Amino acid sequence: MATVTTAAPRATPTANPWPGVVALAFAASIAALQNTAVVPLLPVLQRELHTSLAAVTWTLTLSLLVAAVATPLLSRFGDMYGRRPVILAALALLVAGSVMAALAPSLPWLVAARVLQGAVAALVPLSIGVVRDVLPRNQLATGIGVVSATMGFGSGGGMILAGLASGDWHLVFWIIGGISLVAAIVVAVLVRDRAPAGRGRPDLLGGALMAAWLVALLLAVSEGGSWGWTSPGVLGLFAAAVALAAVWVAVERRVAEPLVEMAMLVHRGTVGATVASMLLGFGFFTLLTGMSGYAQSPAGFSASTLQVGLYLLPSTLFMLVISLFAGRFMRRFAASTMVAAGSAVTALAALWLVVLHDAPVHLYVAASLMGIGLGIGYAALGTMAVEHVDPGKTAVAAGVNALVRIVGGSVSGAVIAAVLAARPGVPGYQWVFGAAAVAGVLATAFALVYGRLNRRALTAPSAR
């Protein structure tokens, strides 16, 4: 049966909505940048804060976990109070968290700051919702592609920022705070969206339960190597994660306005994008963190943060170039085809490092492939997530897609910590890159299969 295509309420037409779309794309790129900027800083934080690598990894993992909860929750607030004010509130939290992180004297203080910064991940689905409201239908795919592609560019830019700051993590967070403030001002001036649809009740219980089972799961995975996979603590955490997840699903199925619509997770039009997004998020953060860690480790090249930034510069440049042509790609190719192609190239980047990793040139090659793959894949993920659902469900579908991508990224940090604890040195990093390659291959398969199924459903006699 065809997807219902009744028009959703739209914003008051403006002479030219594209300056607002560009402003949202800029904000979305910062949302990605603030996460990846931390990746090459992990060894620096470990050394300067006198703690373990597993401990400082939580500055990345916990921020992603908060992002996973904040994304659907703030998307719901956007429906209730308007997306523009919620976007501005998320940017304000990013500014506050950046200043707090820049002044952080200890790891707990820094982790608390990163919790505040995690809320900014909701900018992506909120921005897609605004774009759908303000752009005419024939420009919609281009607008969503621009927002999604610049998110990939921001991911690469974070690594470059950390390198240019020569590992001075205080300076990195001051810069993030400054550009976040600029983004907030630009969004306030240029972005308009439709009036909120109405009031409602946020699913705070669902958010708390989701955070609880994710924390239990990630803690079990990250500490499995040091505590022992069959130790009472790890087994207890896994059991708690399963139990809490079951309770969370039960609550979400019964509450009137759930944090995550369970039906959307398995919706025929979105499930391919959902799984591909989660796998691509996992593969991206696993590959990015693995490359940074390997380059800086004695097993690799003992590189500085500046050198790491140079190694990864090709990825940023390719993401930038692809983001400029995202609109043309979206008009010419199906979104599922682009996601599949991007995932396949990302898998090739990871596989390259499994086999070849004994010279810096291989990092340059892998970074180039990663930039091409993520630039193409990220440009189409947003469109693939929403193109086969009712327009009124756009924000929900985009929020679910962003959620699973973030969950995939948050799991990657715990997996890397567990793998390197079990297999230190070069073999451990080969396993890390191998895990990223497998994720990319699976993402390719899901995008291709469900893309074809959805196209067949739209062209079937019952859909006409």
C-alpha positions as CSV (number, residue, x, y, z in Angstrom):
1,M,0.0,0.0,0.0
2,A,1.3,3.4,-0.8
3,T,2.5,5.8,1.9
4,V,0.0,8.6,2.7
5,T,1.2,11.8,1.2
6,T,-1.2,14.5,2.5
7,A,0.6,17.8,3.0
8,A,1.9,18.7,6.4
9,P,1.4,22.2,7.7
10,R,4.2,24.4,6.4
11,A,5.9,27.6,7.4
12,T,4.8,31.0,6.1
13,P,6.5,31.3,2.7
14,T,9.6,33.5,2.6
15,A,11.3,35.1,-0.4
16,N,14.3,32.9,-0.1
17,P,14.4,30.1,2.6
18,W,17.9,29.0,1.6
19,P,19.9,31.3,3.9
20,G,18.1,29.6,6.8
21,V,18.9,26.2,5.4
22,V,22.6,27.1,5.1
23,A,22.5,28.4,8.7
24,L,21.0,25.1,9.9
25,A,23.6,23.2,7.9
26,F,26.4,25.2,9.6
27,A,24.9,24.4,13.0
28,A,24.6,20.7,12.2
29,S,28.3,20.6,11.2
30,I,29.2,22.0,14.6
31,A,27.1,19.3,16.3
32,A,29.3,16.7,14.6
33,L,32.5,18.7,15.0
34,Q,32.3,18.9,18.8
35,N,32.3,15.1,19.1
36,T,35.1,14.2,16.7
37,A,37.3,16.9,18.0
38,V,37.6,14.9,21.2
39,V,38.8,11.7,19.5
40,P,42.5,12.7,18.9
41,L,42.6,14.4,22.3
42,L,41.9,11.1,24.2
43,P,45.7,10.3,24.7
44,V,46.4,13.9,25.7
45,L,43.5,13.8,28.2
46,Q,44.8,10.5,29.6
47,R,48.3,12.0,30.1
48,E,47.3,15.4,31.5
49,L,44.5,14.2,33.7
50,H,46.5,11.2,35.0
51,T,43.9,8.6,34.3
52,S,43.4,5.5,32.1
53,L,42.4,5.5,28.4
54,A,39.2,3.6,29.3
55,A,38.3,6.4,31.7
56,V,38.9,9.3,29.3
57,T,37.0,7.4,26.6
58,W,33.8,8.2,28.6
59,T,34.2,11.8,27.6
60,L,33.2,10.7,24.1
61,T,30.9,7.7,25.0
62,L,28.9,9.6,27.6
63,S,28.4,12.6,25.3
64,L,27.1,10.2,22.6
65,L,24.8,8.5,25.1
66,V,23.3,11.8,26.2
67,A,22.9,12.6,22.5
68,A,21.0,9.4,22.0
69,V,18.5,10.4,24.7
70,A,18.3,14.1,23.9
71,T,17.7,13.6,20.2
72,P,14.2,12.1,20.4
73,L,13.4,14.1,23.6
74,L,14.3,17.5,22.1
75,S,12.6,16.5,18.8
76,R,9.4,16.1,20.8
77,F,10.0,19.5,22.5
78,G,10.3,20.9,18.9
79,D,6.9,19.6,18.0
80,M,5.5,21.0,21.3
81,Y,7.1,24.4,21.4
82,G,8.5,25.0,17.9
83,R,11.8,23.7,16.5
84,R,13.6,27.1,16.2
85,P,13.6,27.8,20.0
86,V,14.6,24.3,20.8
87,I,17.5,24.5,18.3
88,L,18.6,27.8,20.0
89,A,18.4,26.1,23.4
90,A,20.5,23.2,22.2
91,L,23.1,25.6,20.9
92,A,23.1,27.5,24.2
93,L,23.8,24.2,26.0
94,L,26.7,23.6,23.6
95,V,28.1,27.0,24.3
96,A,27.8,26.5,28.1
97,G,29.3,23.0,27.9
98,S,32.2,24.3,25.8
99,V,33.1,27.0,28.3
100,M,32.8,24.6,31.2
101,A,35.0,22.1,29.3
102,A,37.6,24.7,28.5
103,L,37.8,25.6,32.2
104,A,37.7,21.9,33.4
105,P,40.3,21.2,36.1
106,S,39.6,17.4,36.3
107,L,38.0,14.5,34.5
108,P,34.6,14.6,36.4
109,W,34.3,18.3,35.5
110,L,35.1,17.6,31.9
111,V,32.6,14.7,31.7
112,A,29.9,16.9,33.2
113,A,30.6,19.5,30.5
114,R,30.4,16.9,27.8
115,V,27.0,15.9,29.1
116,L,25.8,19.4,28.3
117,Q,27.4,19.3,24.9
118,G,25.7,16.0,24.0
119,A,22.2,17.7,23.7
120,V,23.3,19.4,20.5
121,A,23.0,16.2,18.5
122,A,19.2,16.9,18.3
123,L,20.0,19.7,15.8
124,V,20.0,17.2,12.9
125,P,16.4,15.9,13.1
126,L,15.2,19.3,14.2
127,S,16.9,21.0,11.2
128,I,15.5,18.4,8.8
129,G,12.0,19.2,10.2
130,V,12.5,22.9,9.6
131,V,13.8,22.2,6.1
132,R,10.8,20.1,5.3
133,D,8.5,23.0,6.4
134,V,10.2,25.8,4.5
135,L,11.4,24.3,1.2
136,P,9.1,23.5,-1.7
137,R,8.8,19.8,-2.5
138,N,11.0,19.9,-5.5
139,Q,13.9,21.3,-3.4
140,L,13.4,19.1,-0.4
141,A,15.9,16.3,-1.2
142,T,18.5,18.9,-1.9
143,G,17.9,20.7,1.4
144,I,18.1,17.6,3.5
145,G,21.1,16.4,1.6
146,V,22.9,19.7,2.3
147,V,22.2,19.5,6.0
148,S,23.2,15.8,6.2
149,A,26.4,16.2,4.1
150,T,27.7,19.2,6.1
151,M,27.3,17.0,9.2
152,G,29.9,14.7,7.6
153,F,32.2,17.6,6.9
154,G,31.9,18.7,10.5
155,S,32.9,15.3,11.6
156,G,36.2,15.6,9.7
157,G,36.6,19.2,10.7
158,G,36.7,18.2,14.4
159,M,39.9,16.2,13.8
160,I,41.5,19.0,12.0
161,L,40.6,21.5,14.8
162,A,42.3,19.3,17.4
163,G,45.4,19.0,15.3
164,L,45.6,22.8,14.6
165,A,45.3,23.4,18.3
166,S,48.3,21.1,18.8
167,G,46.5,19.0,21.4
168,D,45.6,22.0,23.6
169,W,42.2,20.7,24.7
170,H,41.4,23.9,26.5
171,L,41.8,25.9,23.3
172,V,39.8,23.4,21.3
173,F,36.8,23.9,23.6
174,W,37.2,27.7,23.6
175,I,37.0,27.6,19.8
176,I,34.0,25.3,19.8
177,G,32.2,27.6,22.2
178,G,33.0,30.6,20.0
179,I,31.8,29.1,16.7
180,S,28.7,27.7,18.5
181,L,27.8,31.2,19.7
182,V,28.2,32.5,16.1
183,A,26.0,29.6,14.9
184,A,23.3,30.5,17.5
185,I,23.3,34.1,16.4
186,V,23.0,33.2,12.7
187,V,20.2,30.7,13.3
188,A,18.3,33.3,15.4
189,V,18.5,35.8,12.6
190,L,17.9,33.6,9.5
191,V,15.8,30.7,10.6
192,R,12.0,30.7,10.8
193,D,9.7,27.7,11.1
194,R,6.0,27.0,11.4
195,A,4.0,27.4,14.6
196,P,4.2,24.4,16.9
197,A,1.5,21.8,16.3
198,G,0.3,21.7,19.9
199,R,1.0,20.8,23.4
200,G,1.9,17.4,24.8
201,R,3.8,15.6,27.5
202,P,7.5,14.6,27.1
203,D,8.3,11.0,27.8
204,L,10.7,11.6,30.7
205,L,10.4,8.1,32.0
206,G,11.2,6.6,28.6
207,G,14.3,8.9,28.5
208,A,15.5,7.8,31.9
209,L,15.0,4.1,31.1
210,M,16.8,4.4,27.8
211,A,19.7,6.1,29.4
212,A,19.9,3.4,32.2
213,W,20.0,0.4,29.9
214,L,22.5,2.1,27.5
215,V,24.8,2.9,30.4
216,A,24.6,-0.7,31.7
217,L,25.3,-2.1,28.3
218,L,28.2,0.3,27.5
219,L,29.8,-0.2,30.9
220,A,29.7,-4.0,30.5
221,V,31.3,-3.9,27.1
222,S,34.0,-1.4,28.0
223,E,35.0,-3.1,31.2
224,G,34.6,-6.7,30.0
225,G,38.3,-7.0,29.2
226,S,39.6,-5.8,32.5
227,W,36.9,-7.2,34.8
228,G,36.5,-10.5,32.9
229,W,33.7,-11.3,30.6
230,T,32.3,-14.0,33.0
231,S,32.8,-11.9,36.1
232,P,29.7,-11.2,38.3
233,G,30.0,-7.5,37.6
234,V,29.9,-7.8,33.8
235,L,27.3,-10.5,33.8
236,G,25.2,-8.4,36.2
237,L,25.5,-5.4,34.0
238,F,24.4,-7.3,30.9
239,A,21.5,-8.7,32.8
240,A,20.5,-5.3,34.0
241,A,20.8,-3.9,30.4
242,V,18.4,-6.6,29.1
243,A,15.9,-6.1,31.9
244,L,15.9,-2.4,31.7
245,A,15.6,-2.5,27.9
246,A,12.6,-4.8,28.2
247,V,10.9,-2.4,30.6
248,W,11.7,0.5,28.3
249,V,10.1,-1.2,25.3
250,A,7.0,-2.1,27.4
251,V,6.7,1.6,28.6
252,E,7.2,3.0,25.1
253,R,4.5,0.7,23.7
254,R,2.0,1.9,26.3
255,V,2.7,5.6,26.7
256,A,0.5,8.0,24.7
257,E,3.5,10.0,23.4
258,P,6.6,7.8,23.5
259,L,10.2,8.9,23.4
260,V,10.7,6.5,20.5
261,E,7.9,5.1,18.4
262,M,8.6,1.4,18.3
263,A,6.6,1.1,15.2
264,M,8.9,3.5,13.4
265,L,11.9,1.3,14.3
266,V,10.4,-1.6,12.2
267,H,8.5,0.5,9.7
268,R,9.0,-1.0,6.2
269,G,9.8,2.4,4.8
270,T,12.5,3.2,7.4
271,V,13.9,0.0,8.8
272,G,16.6,-0.2,6.0
273,A,17.7,3.4,6.8
274,T,17.5,2.7,10.5
275,V,19.8,-0.3,10.5
276,A,22.1,1.2,7.9
277,S,22.4,4.4,9.9
278,M,23.3,2.5,13.1
279,L,25.9,0.4,11.4
280,L,27.4,3.4,9.5
281,G,27.5,5.4,12.8
282,F,29.3,2.5,14.5
283,G,31.7,2.0,11.5
284,F,32.5,5.7,11.3
285,F,33.4,6.3,14.9
286,T,35.2,2.9,15.1
287,L,37.3,3.7,12.1
288,L,37.9,7.4,13.1
289,T,38.8,6.6,16.7
290,G,40.9,3.6,15.6
291,M,42.9,5.6,13.1
292,S,43.6,8.3,15.6
293,G,44.6,5.9,18.3
294,Y,46.8,3.8,16.0
295,A,48.6,6.9,14.6
296,Q,49.4,8.2,18.1
297,S,50.3,4.8,19.7
298,P,53.9,3.4,19.8
299,A,52.5,0.4,17.8
300,G,51.7,2.9,15.0
301,F,53.6,6.1,14.3
302,S,53.7,7.9,17.7
303,A,52.1,10.9,15.9
304,S,51.2,14.2,17.5
305,T,47.7,15.5,17.4
306,L,48.7,17.9,14.6
307,Q,50.1,14.9,12.6
308,V,46.9,13.0,13.2
309,G,44.9,16.0,11.8
310,L,47.1,16.0,8.7
311,Y,46.6,12.3,8.2
312,L,42.8,12.8,8.4
313,L,42.8,16.0,6.3
314,P,41.8,14.2,3.1
315,S,38.6,12.9,4.7
316,T,37.6,16.5,5.6
317,L,38.4,17.8,2.1
318,F,36.4,15.0,0.4
319,M,33.5,15.6,2.7
320,L,33.5,19.3,1.9
321,V,33.7,18.8,-1.9
322,I,30.9,16.2,-1.8
323,S,28.7,18.4,0.4
324,L,28.9,21.1,-2.3
325,F,27.5,18.6,-4.8
326,A,25.1,16.9,-2.5
327,G,22.1,18.4,-4.2
328,R,23.1,17.2,-7.7
329,F,23.7,13.7,-6.3
330,M,20.3,13.6,-4.6
331,R,18.5,14.6,-7.8
332,R,20.3,12.0,-9.8
333,F,20.5,8.9,-7.6
334,A,18.2,7.1,-5.2
335,A,18.9,7.8,-1.5
336,S,19.3,4.1,-0.8
337,T,21.8,3.7,-3.6
338,M,23.9,6.6,-2.2
339,V,23.8,5.2,1.3
340,A,24.8,1.7,0.0
341,A,27.7,3.2,-2.1
342,G,28.9,5.4,0.8
343,S,28.8,2.4,3.2
344,A,30.7,0.2,0.8
345,V,33.5,2.8,0.3
346,T,33.7,3.3,4.1
347,A,34.1,-0.5,4.5
348,L,36.9,-0.4,1.9
349,A,38.7,2.2,3.9
350,A,38.6,0.0,7.0
351,L,39.6,-3.1,5.1
352,W,42.5,-1.2,3.6
353,L,43.9,-0.7,7.1
354,V,43.3,-4.3,8.1
355,V,45.8,-5.3,5.4
356,L,48.0,-2.2,5.0
357,H,49.0,-0.1,7.9
358,D,52.8,0.0,8.1
359,A,53.3,3.4,6.6
360,P,51.6,6.8,7.0
361,V,50.6,6.8,3.3
362,H,48.0,4.1,4.1
363,L,46.4,6.4,6.6
364,Y,46.1,9.0,3.9
365,V,44.5,6.5,1.5
366,A,42.1,5.2,4.2
367,A,41.2,8.8,5.2
368,S,40.4,9.7,1.6
369,L,38.2,6.6,1.1
370,M,36.5,7.4,4.5
371,G,35.8,11.0,3.4
372,I,34.3,9.9,0.1
373,G,32.2,7.2,1.7
374,L,30.8,9.2,4.6
375,G,30.3,12.3,2.4
376,I,28.1,10.2,0.0
377,G,26.4,8.1,2.7
378,Y,25.6,10.9,5.2
379,A,24.2,13.2,2.4
380,A,21.5,10.6,1.7
381,L,20.8,9.1,5.1
382,G,18.3,11.9,6.1
383,T,16.3,11.5,2.9
384,M,16.3,7.7,3.0
385,A,14.9,7.9,6.5
386,V,11.9,10.1,5.7
387,E,11.1,9.6,2.0
388,H,8.7,6.7,2.5
389,V,6.8,8.0,5.6
390,D,3.8,10.3,6.0
391,P,5.0,13.9,5.9
392,G,3.5,14.4,9.3
393,K,6.0,11.8,10.6
394,T,9.1,13.4,9.2
395,A,10.5,14.7,12.5
396,V,9.8,11.3,14.2
397,A,11.5,9.3,11.4
398,A,14.4,11.7,11.3
399,G,14.7,11.6,15.0
400,V,14.8,7.8,15.1
401,N,17.4,7.7,12.4
402,A,19.6,10.2,14.2
403,L,19.1,8.2,17.4
404,V,20.2,4.9,16.1
405,R,23.2,6.5,14.4
406,I,24.3,8.0,17.7
407,V,23.7,4.7,19.5
408,G,25.9,3.0,17.0
409,G,28.6,5.6,17.6
410,S,28.4,5.3,21.4
411,V,28.8,1.6,21.2
412,S,32.0,1.9,19.2
413,G,33.9,3.5,22.0
414,A,33.1,0.6,24.4
415,V,34.0,-1.9,21.7
416,I,37.3,-0.3,21.0
417,A,38.2,-0.2,24.7
418,A,37.3,-3.9,25.0
419,V,39.2,-5.0,21.9
420,L,42.4,-3.1,22.8
421,A,42.3,-4.4,26.3
422,A,42.1,-8.0,25.0
423,R,44.6,-7.6,22.1
424,P,47.0,-4.7,22.6
425,G,49.2,-3.4,19.9
426,V,48.8,-3.8,16.1
427,P,46.6,-7.0,16.2
428,G,44.1,-5.1,18.4
429,Y,43.9,-2.3,15.9
430,Q,43.5,-4.8,13.1
431,W,40.4,-6.2,14.9
432,V,39.1,-2.7,15.4
433,F,39.4,-1.9,11.7
434,G,37.9,-5.2,10.8
435,A,34.9,-4.5,13.0
436,A,34.4,-1.2,11.1
437,A,34.7,-3.0,7.8
438,V,32.0,-5.6,8.7
439,A,29.7,-2.8,9.8
440,G,30.1,-1.0,6.5
441,V,29.4,-4.2,4.5
442,L,26.2,-4.9,6.5
443,A,25.1,-1.3,6.1
444,T,25.5,-1.7,2.3
445,A,23.4,-4.8,2.3
446,F,20.6,-3.3,4.3
447,A,20.5,-0.1,2.2
448,L,20.4,-2.0,-1.1
449,V,17.8,-4.6,0.0
450,Y,15.3,-2.2,1.6
451,G,15.8,0.4,-1.0
452,R,14.8,-2.1,-3.7
453,L,11.8,-3.3,-1.6
454,N,10.5,0.2,-1.0
455,R,10.8,1.1,-4.7
456,R,8.9,-2.1,-5.6
457,A,6.2,-1.2,-3.1
458,L,5.8,2.3,-4.6
459,T,5.4,0.9,-8.1
460,A,3.2,-2.0,-7.2
461,P,-0.5,-1.8,-8.6
462,S,-1.9,-1.2,-5.1
463,A,0.4,1.8,-4.7
464,R,-0.9,3.6,-7.8
